[in-house]
Amino acid sequence: MKELDLVKDKTLTAMDVQAQVNLIQEIMKQVMTEDEHFGKIPGCPKPTLFKPGAEKIAMTFRFAAEYDELPGSTESNDFICYKINCNLVHFPTGRKVGSGRGTCNSKEKKYRTRSVFANKATEEEKDLGQEVERTSSKGKYTVYIVPQDPWDIQNTLYKMACKRALVAAVLTATAASDCFTQDIEDLPEGTVAEEEPKGKPEVKEPGVKKPTRKQMLEAFEIEKGRVGKEVYEVFLHDAGLEKTEDIKSIEDGKKLITELRKKESLKTDE
């Protein structure tokens, strides 16, 4: 790979900038995977860049990340905050090519509390936590929302601040902001407004599942029990059939069972 124009001592031309953008787009198409290196967030026109994607771009441009903790970072009994600066260095030349900053703290909504299943919660967690009932595809279950001790997630907070700083540095140094945005996945739900639909909203009729052949045969068994075996066999004979399994299609079965139900109702009236 030839030396990138990004680290040369010259003003970039329009062709240089276009070549750099083309390279990032090519990496995105051929090397990156959606939901692993980047993701699409409803209401955001550009995909958001994840840490693995930022690392791929940094590797492409041969950048090494160097992290520094900034003034303002704090560690106390009930609050932890990290402010991180990330410098990108072009390791073949040792030149600094860009930087970015990121922060993370234990008061962020997703770090304030943790959920514990009721059957696994300790007595202390039950005393401290708020009991909440939730619903999943398997049914209802109960959890306790327990205050999170920031020291239990100290490493997570530090790594998240570094991750945010890295993504910011990569986007700044490579001018990739026209291809990606940053940290949208970290925003609280509902922060990114979805686009309003244009024109009249499409109204879909509720789907109706077509009966299966198995369900059709079961329905005939039910009717057989209602009218009795002898009446049922006569009905099949009149329809040109020897047994229920001889019915060729579900549509034929629907017509026959409708007739059979009428016969039953007439028999009852008699």
Backbone bond lengths (Angstrom), bond angles and torsions (degrees), N, CA, C in turn:
res aa  C-N    CA-C-N  psi(-1)  N-CA   C-N-CA  omega(-1)  CA-C   N-CA-C  phi
1 M - - - 1.466 - - 1.533 108.94 -
2 K 1.305 116.61 131.63 1.464 119.93 179.46 1.516 109.90 -73.77
3 E 1.334 115.57 160.38 1.461 119.15 179.73 1.521 109.96 -59.67
4 L 1.313 116.48 133.21 1.451 120.82 -178.30 1.521 110.98 -70.98
5 D 1.318 115.35 141.44 1.462 120.24 178.04 1.521 111.53 -60.65
6 L 1.343 115.89 -22.62 1.460 120.72 -177.78 1.531 111.75 -59.34
7 V 1.338 118.05 -31.49 1.464 120.48 -175.00 1.528 112.33 -108.03
8 K 1.313 117.66 10.21 1.459 120.61 177.91 1.534 110.64 -85.38
9 D 1.333 115.26 154.22 1.472 120.60 179.23 1.522 110.06 -84.39
10 K 1.297 115.54 69.59 1.460 118.90 178.51 1.520 108.91 -160.27
11 T 1.317 115.18 161.73 1.450 120.62 175.37 1.517 109.07 -77.16
12 L 1.302 116.39 133.73 1.463 119.81 -179.85 1.522 110.77 -73.09
13 T 1.321 114.77 139.20 1.465 120.08 174.99 1.526 108.62 -87.94
14 A 1.318 114.96 172.19 1.469 119.70 177.58 1.524 110.44 -61.15
15 M 1.337 116.42 -36.02 1.462 120.74 179.40 1.531 110.72 -68.28
16 D 1.346 117.29 -36.90 1.460 120.99 177.41 1.525 110.82 -62.36
17 V 1.329 115.74 -46.71 1.457 120.72 -179.89 1.522 110.68 -63.35
18 Q 1.338 116.42 -43.31 1.464 120.05 179.73 1.522 111.34 -63.28
19 A 1.340 116.41 -38.26 1.463 120.62 178.97 1.528 110.71 -64.02
20 Q 1.332 116.16 -38.17 1.454 120.09 179.57 1.525 111.13 -67.37
21 V 1.337 116.33 -42.90 1.460 120.76 177.83 1.525 109.81 -63.25
22 N 1.339 116.48 -42.57 1.464 120.47 179.27 1.525 111.54 -60.22
23 L 1.341 115.70 -39.33 1.462 120.35 -179.80 1.527 110.47 -63.76
24 I 1.335 116.75 -44.53 1.466 120.19 179.75 1.525 110.50 -63.32
25 Q 1.319 117.05 -42.41 1.461 120.58 179.48 1.519 111.38 -65.43
26 E 1.323 117.08 -35.86 1.460 121.41 178.71 1.531 110.25 -67.50
27 I 1.338 116.45 -41.96 1.460 120.62 176.66 1.524 110.41 -61.71
28 M 1.333 115.11 -41.14 1.462 120.24 -179.97 1.527 111.23 -61.10
29 K 1.337 116.70 -41.51 1.464 121.35 -176.54 1.522 112.58 -75.55
30 Q 1.344 116.98 -42.00 1.460 120.49 -170.39 1.523 114.60 -95.87
31 V 1.326 117.87 -25.87 1.461 120.09 -173.07 1.527 112.99 -113.28
32 M 1.330 116.55 -35.61 1.456 119.68 -174.98 1.523 111.96 -85.35
33 T 1.317 114.59 152.37 1.461 122.36 178.80 1.523 109.23 -121.42
34 E 1.327 115.59 131.88 1.460 119.64 179.17 1.522 110.66 -62.27
35 D 1.321 116.61 142.76 1.463 126.05 -178.09 1.526 112.67 74.23
36 E 1.329 117.35 -2.44 1.459 120.52 173.79 1.529 110.71 -116.52
37 H 1.334 116.45 -48.74 1.460 120.99 179.81 1.531 112.12 -101.35
38 F 1.304 116.49 -24.80 1.465 122.03 176.55 1.522 107.89 -155.20
39 G 1.324 115.95 164.27 1.456 119.56 -179.89 1.506 111.28 -145.13
40 K 1.327 115.78 156.85 1.460 121.66 178.80 1.520 109.21 -103.74
41 I 1.322 115.56 125.24 1.452 122.22 -178.34 1.527 108.89 -107.21
42 P 1.365 119.16 127.78 1.471 120.48 178.92 1.515 111.67 -53.31
43 G 1.331 116.06 133.45 1.452 121.29 178.42 1.507 114.16 89.26
44 C 1.336 117.86 -6.14 1.463 121.44 179.12 1.526 108.37 -111.53
45 P 1.338 118.68 121.80 1.462 120.84 -174.28 1.529 113.80 -68.94
46 K 1.353 117.15 -23.34 1.462 120.21 -178.36 1.519 110.18 -112.90
47 P 1.338 117.61 147.45 1.467 119.00 176.00 1.517 110.89 -67.15
48 T 1.322 116.37 151.37 1.459 120.63 177.88 1.523 109.66 -93.77
49 L 1.316 116.44 137.74 1.459 122.06 -175.70 1.518 110.54 -86.28
50 F 1.342 116.44 126.50 1.452 121.72 177.29 1.530 109.57 -93.14
51 K 1.321 116.27 168.81 1.463 121.54 -178.75 1.538 112.24 -57.95
52 P 1.346 120.02 -46.37 1.470 118.80 178.39 1.525 112.95 -59.77
53 G 1.347 116.83 -34.30 1.461 120.07 177.40 1.512 111.58 -69.31
54 A 1.353 116.70 -40.94 1.464 120.59 177.55 1.527 110.58 -61.90
55 E 1.323 116.69 -37.97 1.465 120.89 178.60 1.529 111.27 -66.31
56 K 1.340 117.29 -36.14 1.464 120.72 177.84 1.526 110.53 -64.86
57 I 1.333 116.40 -43.89 1.463 119.57 179.77 1.524 110.35 -66.25
58 A 1.346 117.30 -41.49 1.463 120.64 178.62 1.527 110.78 -61.61
59 M 1.327 116.61 -39.78 1.458 120.15 178.53 1.528 110.92 -66.11
60 T 1.334 116.47 -38.40 1.464 120.77 179.45 1.526 111.39 -59.95
61 F 1.335 116.33 -43.98 1.454 120.93 -179.41 1.535 112.73 -87.80
62 R 1.345 115.87 0.89 1.464 122.62 178.44 1.527 111.36 62.12
63 F 1.344 113.16 49.71 1.449 120.51 178.05 1.532 109.59 -103.28
64 A 1.317 116.76 140.25 1.462 122.60 172.49 1.520 108.60 -110.40
65 A 1.333 115.78 140.30 1.464 120.86 -178.07 1.521 110.61 -95.84
66 E 1.326 115.91 133.09 1.461 122.48 175.29 1.524 108.19 -124.61
67 Y 1.339 116.54 128.81 1.460 121.25 -173.03 1.530 111.53 -110.36
68 D 1.335 115.42 141.58 1.458 122.31 174.98 1.524 108.77 -132.17
69 E 1.332 116.19 138.21 1.458 120.67 175.51 1.524 108.53 -84.44
70 L 1.323 116.26 129.89 1.461 121.41 -174.27 1.520 111.90 -93.85
71 P 1.345 117.10 158.32 1.468 120.85 172.62 1.526 109.84 -57.78
72 G 1.278 116.38 142.16 1.462 120.48 -176.88 1.506 111.93 108.54
73 S 1.341 116.78 -17.55 1.458 119.51 173.04 1.521 108.41 -66.90
74 T 1.327 115.65 142.98 1.468 118.71 -176.84 1.515 110.69 -145.14
75 E 1.323 115.62 147.87 1.456 123.10 176.37 1.528 107.81 -134.80
76 S 1.323 116.60 111.46 1.460 121.35 177.94 1.522 108.49 -130.88
77 N 1.317 117.18 179.23 1.464 120.46 -176.11 1.528 112.64 -61.71
78 D 1.340 116.76 -36.65 1.462 119.51 -174.73 1.523 113.90 -119.19
79 F 1.314 117.38 6.11 1.476 118.87 -180.00 1.526 110.38 -152.87
80 I 1.335 114.97 131.70 1.464 121.57 176.65 1.519 108.35 -129.47
81 C 1.314 116.46 132.82 1.461 121.65 177.90 1.522 108.70 -140.84
82 Y 1.338 115.45 132.09 1.462 119.87 177.10 1.528 109.18 -120.10
83 K 1.329 114.86 132.66 1.456 122.15 173.90 1.526 106.96 -117.85
84 I 1.328 114.91 118.30 1.459 120.68 -170.99 1.524 110.99 -120.41
85 N 1.314 115.94 138.36 1.463 122.13 171.51 1.525 108.23 -108.80
86 C 1.325 116.70 132.58 1.463 121.98 178.55 1.526 109.09 -114.72
87 N 1.328 116.57 119.27 1.466 122.08 174.22 1.517 109.35 -99.57
88 L 1.321 115.97 133.84 1.463 120.73 175.14 1.524 108.66 -100.78
89 V 1.331 114.81 127.18 1.461 120.97 -177.91 1.526 108.91 -119.64
90 H 1.333 116.24 129.72 1.466 121.54 175.97 1.529 107.09 -76.54
91 F 1.375 116.21 102.23 1.455 117.48 -167.31 1.531 115.45 -68.33
92 P 1.344 121.79 -22.23 1.474 117.99 174.18 1.530 112.91 -67.66
93 T 1.355 116.82 -29.49 1.465 119.57 -177.80 1.527 112.71 -111.75
94 G 1.332 118.15 -16.76 1.455 122.00 -177.55 1.505 113.85 77.74
95 R 1.319 118.30 10.72 1.464 120.99 -178.42 1.526 111.70 -85.32
96 K 1.324 115.13 139.00 1.449 120.37 172.72 1.526 108.12 -77.89
97 V 1.332 116.33 127.62 1.459 120.08 -174.66 1.528 113.18 -114.05
98 G 1.314 117.48 -8.88 1.462 118.92 179.79 1.512 110.72 171.80
99 S 1.315 115.86 169.88 1.460 120.97 179.85 1.519 110.24 -151.64
100 G 1.309 115.94 162.93 1.461 121.32 177.31 1.513 109.38 -154.02
101 R 1.317 116.47 155.30 1.452 121.07 -178.80 1.525 110.73 -121.20
102 G 1.322 114.16 148.93 1.454 119.57 178.16 1.514 110.05 -147.22
103 T 1.309 116.48 150.10 1.460 121.34 177.90 1.518 109.92 -130.21
104 C 1.333 115.63 159.30 1.465 121.69 173.58 1.521 107.34 -156.96
105 N 1.321 116.54 138.83 1.463 119.06 -179.12 1.521 111.05 -142.82
106 S 1.317 115.15 160.21 1.465 121.58 -173.82 1.517 113.56 -74.77
107 K 1.332 118.63 -6.17 1.456 121.44 177.63 1.525 112.32 -89.28
108 E 1.332 117.23 -5.25 1.467 119.65 175.30 1.528 108.24 -60.89
109 K 1.306 115.79 145.71 1.463 121.41 -171.13 1.528 112.77 -54.08
110 K 1.340 116.58 -42.96 1.466 118.39 -174.98 1.518 113.06 -75.64
111 Y 1.350 116.93 -9.88 1.463 120.04 179.39 1.526 112.69 -107.20
112 R 1.339 117.72 -5.49 1.462 119.84 -177.27 1.525 112.03 -71.74
113 T 1.322 115.88 -38.58 1.461 120.16 -174.74 1.520 110.98 -132.29
114 R 1.318 115.48 168.73 1.458 121.99 173.44 1.525 108.08 -138.50
115 S 1.333 116.60 155.09 1.467 121.61 -179.10 1.525 109.94 -102.69
116 V 1.320 115.69 136.40 1.464 121.67 178.66 1.522 108.61 -127.10
117 F 1.344 118.00 128.58 1.452 121.07 177.33 1.536 109.23 -60.28
118 A 1.331 115.33 139.94 1.459 120.51 -175.01 1.526 112.00 -57.44
119 N 1.332 117.09 -38.57 1.466 119.51 -177.44 1.528 112.86 -75.53
120 K 1.346 117.30 -7.15 1.457 121.15 178.80 1.526 112.64 -115.57
121 A 1.319 115.92 -2.19 1.471 120.20 -178.12 1.524 110.74 -75.37
122 T 1.332 115.53 139.72 1.458 120.56 174.94 1.522 109.27 -79.77
123 E 1.328 115.85 168.53 1.468 119.39 179.07 1.530 110.12 -62.17
124 E 1.329 116.76 -37.21 1.463 120.21 178.93 1.522 110.85 -64.95
125 E 1.336 117.05 -41.46 1.472 120.92 178.94 1.528 110.97 -66.00
126 K 1.327 117.12 -35.84 1.462 120.36 177.88 1.532 110.99 -67.82
127 D 1.349 116.06 -37.20 1.468 119.98 179.49 1.528 111.34 -69.12
128 L 1.354 116.24 -39.07 1.461 120.52 -176.67 1.526 112.87 -83.74
129 G 1.322 115.91 -28.50 1.463 119.96 -170.43 1.510 114.76 -90.25
130 Q 1.325 113.84 169.44 1.464 121.74 176.68 1.529 108.22 -106.02
131 E 1.315 116.69 125.49 1.462 121.31 -178.68 1.530 110.11 -76.76
132 V 1.320 116.36 126.98 1.471 121.71 -177.63 1.525 108.96 -133.86
133 E 1.322 115.79 135.65 1.461 121.10 177.06 1.520 109.41 -97.16
134 R 1.313 116.45 130.59 1.456 121.44 179.75 1.523 110.09 -124.16
135 T 1.328 114.82 165.25 1.458 120.83 -178.44 1.520 109.76 -127.00
136 S 1.310 116.40 134.60 1.461 122.11 175.25 1.515 108.82 -127.95
137 S 1.330 116.44 -177.06 1.464 120.50 179.59 1.532 111.39 -64.59
138 K 1.333 116.50 -20.11 1.461 120.53 -178.78 1.528 112.42 -95.52
139 G 1.317 117.03 -1.05 1.453 120.43 178.68 1.516 112.65 124.11
140 K 1.321 115.81 -165.62 1.459 121.11 -177.67 1.532 110.29 -90.63
141 Y 1.316 115.21 148.10 1.453 120.85 176.12 1.529 108.76 -149.81
142 T 1.318 116.18 163.85 1.465 121.95 -175.45 1.520 110.52 -117.03
143 V 1.325 115.64 138.07 1.460 121.65 175.75 1.523 109.02 -130.04
144 Y 1.319 115.40 161.63 1.460 121.59 172.39 1.527 108.42 -111.40
145 I 1.341 117.11 126.49 1.454 122.66 175.98 1.524 107.45 -88.45
146 V 1.331 114.88 108.32 1.461 120.67 -171.00 1.527 109.89 -110.19
147 P 1.344 118.38 137.70 1.471 120.66 175.27 1.529 110.57 -56.53
148 Q 1.314 116.22 137.10 1.466 122.29 -176.97 1.527 110.87 -91.20
149 D 1.322 116.88 127.59 1.460 121.27 173.71 1.528 107.57 -75.49
150 P 1.353 118.46 116.89 1.466 119.92 -175.58 1.525 113.75 -58.50
151 W 1.346 117.23 -25.92 1.460 119.12 -178.89 1.522 112.27 -72.70
152 D 1.333 116.74 -18.52 1.465 119.57 176.25 1.525 111.65 -74.48
153 I 1.341 116.33 -19.52 1.469 120.01 -177.93 1.530 110.69 -122.64
154 Q 1.320 116.52 24.74 1.467 120.46 -178.39 1.525 111.31 -55.20
155 N 1.328 117.34 -47.95 1.464 120.66 -178.18 1.524 111.49 -64.46
156 T 1.335 115.92 -37.85 1.471 120.29 178.50 1.520 110.57 -61.98
157 L 1.320 116.89 -44.32 1.470 121.50 -179.94 1.524 110.96 -62.25
158 Y 1.332 116.53 -42.86 1.467 120.43 -178.82 1.530 110.72 -65.45
159 K 1.342 116.11 -46.06 1.464 119.60 -178.81 1.531 111.81 -65.79
160 M 1.348 117.25 -34.16 1.463 120.08 178.59 1.519 110.45 -66.97
161 A 1.330 117.80 -40.08 1.462 121.02 177.64 1.528 110.13 -63.38
162 C 1.347 116.59 -41.43 1.469 120.55 178.01 1.532 110.90 -65.12
163 K 1.306 115.79 -39.72 1.469 119.72 179.70 1.527 111.42 -62.81
164 R 1.319 116.17 -43.89 1.457 120.29 179.97 1.528 111.22 -65.53
165 A 1.338 115.74 -37.60 1.464 119.61 178.13 1.531 110.73 -66.81
166 L 1.341 116.72 -40.79 1.471 120.80 179.58 1.524 111.21 -62.26
167 V 1.326 117.00 -47.50 1.470 120.56 -178.95 1.524 110.04 -61.57
168 A 1.337 116.83 -42.84 1.468 120.49 178.76 1.523 110.92 -62.37
169 A 1.329 117.27 -41.32 1.465 120.89 -179.48 1.521 111.83 -66.12
170 V 1.323 116.91 -42.95 1.475 120.81 -179.80 1.526 110.74 -64.20
171 L 1.318 116.61 -44.66 1.467 119.75 179.61 1.529 111.14 -62.86
172 T 1.333 116.07 -39.19 1.465 119.94 -179.12 1.530 111.41 -71.57
173 A 1.323 117.20 -47.51 1.464 121.18 -174.44 1.518 113.10 -68.44
174 T 1.325 117.16 -33.37 1.468 120.68 -176.33 1.520 113.01 -101.68
175 A 1.334 116.79 -0.15 1.466 121.30 -177.29 1.526 111.18 55.01
176 A 1.331 114.85 41.17 1.465 120.23 -177.30 1.523 112.81 -90.89
177 S 1.340 116.75 8.26 1.458 119.10 -177.33 1.520 112.69 -67.55
178 D 1.350 117.10 -18.25 1.459 118.39 176.32 1.526 111.28 -77.22
179 C 1.353 116.33 -13.86 1.463 121.03 178.19 1.520 112.02 -102.46
180 F 1.355 116.08 -32.74 1.461 121.22 -175.13 1.517 110.93 -133.80
181 T 1.339 114.57 160.29 1.449 121.49 166.17 1.516 107.57 -116.66
182 Q 1.329 117.92 179.86 1.460 120.50 -174.26 1.509 112.55 -127.79
183 D 1.328 114.45 140.49 1.463 122.90 165.74 1.526 115.46 61.34
184 I 1.335 117.52 18.06 1.466 117.80 176.50 1.521 110.00 -63.38
185 E 1.357 116.47 -31.64 1.459 119.70 -179.29 1.516 112.17 -66.94
186 D 1.347 117.66 -16.46 1.457 121.00 -179.28 1.522 112.90 -89.37
187 L 1.323 117.97 -9.86 1.464 120.50 -177.14 1.521 110.64 -75.49
188 P 1.330 117.60 150.45 1.466 120.48 177.37 1.523 110.24 -60.23
189 E 1.332 115.05 150.65 1.465 120.77 -179.50 1.520 110.29 -59.28
190 G 1.313 116.55 133.28 1.462 121.37 179.27 1.505 113.85 95.09
191 T 1.368 117.71 -8.14 1.458 120.04 -179.77 1.522 110.81 -67.74
192 V 1.334 116.51 -40.31 1.462 121.30 178.98 1.514 107.91 -88.35
193 A 1.313 115.97 115.35 1.463 120.15 -177.81 1.520 110.13 -77.62
194 E 1.321 115.71 132.80 1.454 119.22 176.42 1.521 109.91 -76.86
195 E 1.328 114.13 150.29 1.461 119.44 -178.84 1.519 110.36 -67.57
196 E 1.325 115.47 139.93 1.454 119.35 177.44 1.521 109.29 -71.65
197 P 1.326 117.64 138.68 1.466 119.76 -179.33 1.519 111.08 -65.34
198 K 1.305 115.70 142.60 1.463 121.35 177.71 1.523 109.33 -89.74
199 G 1.356 114.77 139.29 1.453 118.85 179.47 1.518 111.47 75.60
200 K 1.317 115.60 -165.77 1.454 120.48 -179.17 1.518 109.99 -77.55
201 P 1.325 116.13 137.77 1.457 118.36 179.00 1.519 111.42 -66.20
202 E 1.293 115.50 143.69 1.462 120.37 -179.77 1.514 108.93 -77.52
203 V 1.311 115.80 128.79 1.455 121.24 179.09 1.515 108.31 -105.46
204 K 1.308 115.74 118.68 1.456 120.73 -178.83 1.520 109.63 -101.52
205 E 1.298 115.23 132.67 1.450 119.97 176.71 1.532 108.49 -70.52
206 P 1.327 116.62 143.42 1.460 118.21 178.24 1.521 111.04 -60.65
207 G 1.290 116.80 134.36 1.454 121.41 -177.50 1.522 111.45 -69.61
208 V 1.310 116.30 141.80 1.455 122.91 177.22 1.520 108.15 -115.15
209 K 1.318 115.73 120.12 1.462 119.31 -179.07 1.519 110.53 -74.41
210 K 1.322 116.49 133.51 1.458 120.97 177.54 1.526 109.55 -75.32
211 P 1.336 117.22 139.53 1.469 119.36 179.53 1.528 110.76 -65.92
212 T 1.310 115.69 148.77 1.461 120.59 177.94 1.524 109.27 -91.22
213 R 1.314 116.15 167.47 1.463 120.31 178.70 1.527 110.83 -63.82
214 K 1.329 115.39 -35.21 1.458 119.71 178.69 1.525 110.37 -62.75
215 Q 1.342 116.51 -43.05 1.462 120.54 179.16 1.522 110.89 -64.86
216 M 1.342 116.09 -36.55 1.461 120.39 179.36 1.527 110.34 -63.86
217 L 1.341 117.20 -45.66 1.459 121.09 -179.77 1.522 111.21 -64.18
218 E 1.329 116.19 -37.11 1.466 119.87 177.85 1.524 110.64 -64.64
219 A 1.345 116.73 -37.59 1.465 120.72 178.63 1.526 110.67 -63.64
220 F 1.338 117.39 -39.13 1.470 120.89 178.71 1.528 110.54 -66.51
221 E 1.344 117.25 -35.85 1.460 120.23 178.30 1.524 110.42 -63.81
222 I 1.335 115.99 -37.91 1.464 120.14 178.70 1.528 110.08 -64.14
223 E 1.342 116.19 -45.06 1.468 120.51 -179.94 1.523 110.99 -65.77
224 K 1.324 116.13 -34.21 1.468 120.73 178.22 1.522 109.98 -61.59
225 G 1.339 114.95 -39.87 1.465 118.51 178.24 1.508 112.78 -67.98
226 R 1.316 117.01 -26.68 1.462 120.51 -178.59 1.526 111.95 -77.52
227 V 1.346 115.71 -44.36 1.465 118.84 -173.84 1.519 112.80 -90.69
228 G 1.320 117.36 -16.17 1.455 120.41 -177.10 1.521 111.47 93.76
229 K 1.341 116.13 155.27 1.464 122.46 -173.84 1.527 112.03 -63.24
230 E 1.320 117.15 -44.10 1.467 120.06 -175.41 1.527 111.42 -65.68
231 V 1.313 116.63 -46.74 1.461 120.63 179.58 1.516 110.23 -63.39
232 Y 1.315 115.73 -37.53 1.471 120.78 -178.47 1.535 110.67 -66.30
233 E 1.339 116.88 -43.01 1.476 120.42 179.99 1.516 111.66 -65.90
234 V 1.337 116.64 -36.41 1.465 120.12 176.73 1.526 109.84 -65.58
235 F 1.297 116.06 -41.20 1.468 120.93 179.35 1.525 110.27 -60.44
236 L 1.343 117.77 -45.25 1.462 121.26 179.02 1.524 111.01 -63.59
237 H 1.340 116.32 -40.15 1.465 120.34 -179.45 1.522 110.54 -63.20
238 D 1.331 116.21 -42.95 1.459 119.93 178.72 1.528 111.74 -64.01
239 A 1.351 116.23 -27.09 1.461 120.57 179.27 1.527 111.81 -87.24
240 G 1.350 116.35 1.99 1.459 120.08 178.91 1.516 113.18 79.96
241 L 1.330 116.42 25.67 1.464 120.83 -177.59 1.523 110.18 -123.38
242 E 1.360 114.92 151.62 1.451 119.92 175.75 1.527 111.61 -98.31
243 K 1.308 115.65 -33.06 1.462 120.25 -179.78 1.524 109.54 -148.91
244 T 1.337 115.94 163.72 1.461 121.43 -176.38 1.524 111.78 -58.93
245 E 1.340 116.94 -38.03 1.463 121.41 -177.18 1.522 112.94 -62.53
246 D 1.359 117.46 -13.68 1.472 120.46 -179.69 1.528 112.10 -77.28
247 I 1.333 117.95 -9.88 1.462 120.45 178.30 1.525 108.34 -64.86
248 K 1.315 117.39 125.73 1.460 121.03 -170.55 1.521 114.00 -77.86
249 S 1.318 117.78 -39.52 1.463 119.79 -175.07 1.517 110.96 -137.53
250 I 1.326 115.65 163.37 1.461 121.03 178.45 1.522 110.78 -65.45
251 E 1.347 116.55 -36.04 1.466 120.15 178.43 1.523 110.77 -62.20
252 D 1.354 117.11 -43.95 1.470 120.53 176.22 1.519 110.26 -61.44
253 G 1.342 115.62 -39.48 1.455 119.66 -179.37 1.521 111.97 -64.54
254 K 1.351 116.82 -38.78 1.461 120.56 179.47 1.527 110.76 -63.29
255 K 1.332 116.54 -40.89 1.462 120.22 179.80 1.530 110.76 -66.03
256 L 1.347 115.76 -43.43 1.467 119.71 -178.00 1.524 111.92 -66.71
257 I 1.342 116.48 -41.38 1.460 117.77 -177.35 1.525 110.87 -70.44
258 T 1.340 116.88 -27.35 1.464 120.12 174.27 1.524 109.88 -64.83
259 E 1.342 115.99 -43.87 1.463 120.59 177.88 1.524 111.08 -64.99
260 L 1.346 115.87 -39.73 1.456 119.81 -179.45 1.519 111.14 -63.74
261 R 1.323 116.76 -38.52 1.460 120.21 179.04 1.532 111.54 -67.56
262 K 1.349 116.42 -34.35 1.466 119.49 175.57 1.516 110.27 -65.34
263 K 1.310 116.72 -40.50 1.463 121.22 -179.97 1.519 110.56 -62.68
264 E 1.300 114.74 -40.11 1.470 119.27 178.44 1.526 110.52 -63.63
265 S 1.378 116.15 -43.66 1.460 118.93 -178.79 1.523 110.80 -65.60
266 L 1.352 119.23 -36.10 1.452 122.60 177.32 1.504 110.28 -67.14
267 K 1.333 115.97 -39.40 1.464 121.17 179.41 1.524 109.81 -63.23
268 T 1.321 116.22 -39.19 1.453 120.60 179.64 1.522 111.08 -66.43
269 D 1.374 115.49 -38.96 1.473 119.94 -178.96 1.512 110.34 -65.45
270 E 1.342 116.35 -32.20 1.452 118.77 -179.56 1.518 111.16 -68.50
